[in-house]
Amino acid sequence: MACSFQVMTSGSGLPMRRLDVVISARRCVGTPFQHGGRLIGFGLDCLGMIFETLKGCNYPGLEVVLSDKRVHNYRSIPKGELYAGLNKYCTRKPPSEARPGDILIQWVGDNQQHVMFFTERGTVIHATDKQPWMAVVEQRLLPSWKRNIINAFELPGITD
């Protein structure tokens, strides 16, 4: 399966505020987890949550374009390709410098990457397939997760 990462150029073109990203991400909270899901209220995975959040605030956006338009298994994304895409289009910084609206990327296993938004409360919004939630949730950033976060990424053009 071919996978490429690119910046889409549609959208309002207006500056996007950090809090706009967080508010948009919160619209996803409660959506059931569905691997490959891309629809708020029906099912989202971590990438779907990122895409729907950016779409919700009319951000020109980041998009992962897949040859068959679906990810059936996170292992189908070549190791490091999501990271490389974020690194190419966003401003990379240490996780300790994360600000609201930044995307955090975490290694969670063999070739598996997990993305989430950092909030103004110091929490993260992400889609989890873990019990008891199995949904998009906002929760504190667990110490065990902090160890596996590779970097934070600031979206291009985001303002305070």
Buried (B, 14 or more C-beta within 10 A) or exposed (E): EEBEBEBBEEBEEEEBBBBBBBBBBBBBBEBBBBBBBBEBEEBBBBBBBBBBBBBBBBBBBBBBEBEEEEBEEBEBBEEEBBBEBBBEBBBBBEBEEBBBBBBBBBBEEEBEBBBBBBBEEEBBBBBBEEEEBEBBBBBEBEEEBEEBBBBBBBBEEBEE
